[in-house]
Amino acid sequence: MNNMVKYMPKELGYEMCQKSCEKKHSSSFSALNSKSKCLKVKNVIKARNSLRKEIKNVLTKNNRISNFQVKQVVFDFTRDVSKDYSLQVHDLQADGLKSDSLLKNEEEDELGLDIKTLFTCKCGWFLYNPSTLPCGHTTCKSCADKFMTCVVCGFSLTISSNISCFLEHILSVWFKKNYNCSKLKKQAIELYKNKEYLLALEKISSTKLEKDHQALYIKSKINTKLGHHEEALLDADMTCKLNNSLGKYYYRKGICFSNLKEMDNAIDAFQTCLEVDPLNDKLSNKVSVAIENLLCASNSDNLNILQCYGVVNSKFSDCQSLFSLNKNNTQQKENEKTFNKTSSESVFSFSKNEVKKNLQKNKIKFFNGVPHHLIKEEDFECKICYDIFLKPVTTPCGHVFCKNCLTQTMDHNPCCPICRLSLVEYQSSSMTETFIIEQILEEFFKESYEEKQNQRKERMERLSRVGIDEDVEVPLFICAIAFPYVPYRLHIFEPKYRLMIRECLESKSKKFGMCIPNNNGEISDVGTICEIMNYKVFPDGRFMIETVATQRFLILNKQFINSMYYGRVTYFKDDLADVDSAMLTVISRSVYEKLLNYFSSLKPEEQQVILNTIGPHPEYSSDFELSQHGIPWVWWGLAMVPVNQTAKLLLLRSTSVIERILSLQRFLKFLSKVSLQNPHNQ
């Protein structure tokens, strides 16, 4: 065991990223293809000696090395490696290689890269205890609770996250092996944090994890805590061989060498760490501290260090490295070759043929790494509409529904339809779609999902033509008479009309029809299109909307769907053919003045009610041909005067401008007469 540890190979070579490593600054260096997966050998060898050489130069010059000098050496080396990386990527791109091209691992996996990425948390682990956050991203619960922010977008959390029971079920069934491995690793980490190292080692030593680089990394840390430095080094070395794209793995290997006082190999491992991840400032700082501790291991006595580097004459002046001072160099080299050969074969070739054989055998049974018999569309059906999810959202209790279905359900009762948990607070949120479920639907149920999307899209396209196309059914809000150009403020609280307003807003038309009920319990056959100009949504789902009436329509036929009326309509306008503009100008000026006088005669509180309901009176206009929908101030006057709704409905249906003006004149004359007869009511 000791010999194997001592004669670890120095020159491991340096292969660039085999996987996509999502780091803060290294996206442009994340992947290269097999055409250029490593630097040239001579450049690698040259770089391999540079960090040790720089330390030796400082020692030769000053007979000692300070902490500041160590930091400076590490900084300079990292800067040079970063420049080399930039040139390397530039050369590859010049050769026409895509920046996102990926190297395949020597050890193939039954899961494709896209699928692995989909079900992998930002911490790099397969999702365990998946928690869907309010922003729509899904992470491990431990990651969300640790940072109290979304590790994907930075969304701040105010309370601890909850496990998505829906995703937990899917992942544990579809990817049982991966999910159980993550479970074991998470449990081992918790035991490690609680300093229960023996239990943690027992948990992480499962045969399921023997080729898991993440598990071996954890195991190495646990063995270090237990003082098993040789075993820790073996685990760290295997970790680097299984995945050579993460700098922290080489840092762990360097720490293991440091614990064994193997200074030369420790510095080599730290150097590889910087080569793999040169833009990680945090890791560079940790390397600096580790080297400082390594050089100060002998109670700050730099003599031993100088001797080992050959700076001071001593019996160790002929030593070739700090890795070993064993006298039997010949036997060491033989052991090193043997270990190098067997370890590399076992790591990089141990299962290639096996995996390929299994993949070929199971080709028909798997789809994207998931057994076909486990992929069931009914698992992704909304429990409200019993159709495949559309815009899936995850409730705080972990259940998943279509966004529109859940919103419509909460209009009646703000509770989870499955577990009855109160969703009052969730109702007031934006209810962001769950991205991972959307991606699952697109990947595994593409045909059904696209069909559902197209159905929704077609409906929104039809609603977007309300007020334009007479072939489109108009959603009808049964409330009051609306006159063109007059603003109306409406409080929408009934569930069916909440849905209507949401669809109007989603379709971008922002238009709906408004009618008045008649005496027979039906609705009038004439109405007006109202356009939403502004709106406010209350936490409980109610709307306060500001609308302006525009076009008038006649209902040709209507149908009752989901407790709401929809009408096939025809739009109509005023008939301006026989309008005598000169005569109407004289009459209209007189009527407008009477209208203002009547309004002024009202009590202040009555005036305020009118202003709050239909706004201030429009400016005077006598251009009767300006619009085929009438003159704004005339409609405003008809909306203001307190006369029978039947009379108003007749005037809404009328296409004669003069008839409306003369009718308004008669109403004002009658109201003025009533006011004079009852002066005490003023």
RAZI-V351918 format. One line per field, one symbol per residue. phi: phi as a letter, one per 40 degrees, with the letter a starting at -180 (. if undefined). psi: psi as a letter, one per 20 degrees, with the letter a starting at -180 (. if undefined). burial: # if it has 24 or more other C-alpha atoms within 12 Angstrom, else .. A space follows every 50 residues. Layout:
# RAZI-V351918
phi->???
psi->???
burial->???
This chain:
# RAZI-V351918
phi->.cccccbcccccgbccdcbcbcbcbbccbcabcccacaccdccccccdcc cccccccccccbgabcccccdccccccccccccccccccccccccgcccb cbccccccbcccccccccbbcccgbcdbfcbccdchcbbcdccccccfac ccbgdcbcbccbcccccdccccccbdccccccccccccccccccgccccc cccccdccbcbbccccccccccccccgcccccccccccdcccacbbcccc ccccccccccgcccccccccccdcccbcbccccccccdcccdcccbccfg cccccccccgcbcacbccccaccabcccccccccccccccccccccccbc bdcccccccccbdccbbfgbddcccbcccbcccbcfbcdbfcbbcdcgcb acccccccccccacbcccbgccbdccccccfccccccdcccccbbdcccc ccccccccccccccbcgbbccccccbccaacbcdgccbbbbbbcdccccd cccccccgcfbacbbbcbccgcbccbabcbbccaabbcdcgcbbbbbbcb cbabccaabbbfgbcbbcbbcbbccbcbcccccccccccccccccccccc cccdcccccccccbgcccccabccccacbhbdccccccccccbdcccccc ccccbbcccccccccccccccccccccbcccc
psi->ggghghlqpgniropaphroonrgikhijhqqrihmirrqghhggghhig ghggggggghgijrprhghghgggggghgghgghgghghggghhjjqqij qqpqqhorqiprgggghgkpriiiqppplpoprhiiqprqhhgghgikrp igijppqhrqrqpohghggghhggmgggghghgggghhgghghjkmhghg hggijqhhjhkohgghgghghghghijmhghhggggghghhhokiphhgh ghghgghghjkngghghgghghghghmijnhghghhgggghghgijhllj oighghghijhpprijhjqhrjhqkqhmhghghghgggggggghghgijh jghgggghghhjghiqokjpphiiophhikppjgikrqqpmpqprhijqp rqghggghgihgomqpigijppkghhhirimqqoghhghgghghlgghgh ggghggggghhghijpigpiipppppoofrppqqipqpppoohpghhggg gghgghiihkqrqprqqaijjaqqjqaqpppphqqppqhjiqqoqprpqe qqqpogqqqopljqpppprpqrrqojgkpnhgghggghgghghhghgggh iqqghhghgghhgjrrqrqqqjnijhqjjapghgggghhgpnrphgghhh hhhqjpghggghghggghgghhghhhhmhii.
burial->...####################..#.######..####....#..#### ######.##....##.#.#######.##..##.##..##..#......## ###########...##.############################...## ##........########.###.##.#############..#....#.## ######..#.###############..####################### ###############################.##############.... .##########.......#.####.......#..##..##..#...##.. ........#........###....#...######...############# ############.####.....#..##...############.##...#. .##......#.######....###################.#.####### #####...########......##########..#....########### #####........###########.........#..###.######.##. .........#..#####....###...##############......##. ###############.##..##..........
